[in-house]
């Protein structure tokens, strides 16, 4: 192998590793933002309702609606109507 081939392979590997670290950082940053927004909503709802009971069930309703919506998109309708959602709904 020539030096050019070794250097270009090394540069490609470094670029790939830098991109992977960048994506990982962005995912962690987005998770922190989602958690912060979730906490803000919970505190705001608690202040508005004055009840832990109502706030707790409202937060539970928000969390369970994501699971239900994902099931609706993936199971009965996904293959027939929603082909364009293939990039937004992950296949598990």
Buried (B, 14 or more C-beta within 10 A) or exposed (E): EEEEEEEEEEEEEEEEEEEEEEEEEEEEEEEEEEEEEEEEBBEEBBEEEEEEEEBEEBBEEEEEEEEEEBEEBBEEEBEEEBEEEEEEEEEE
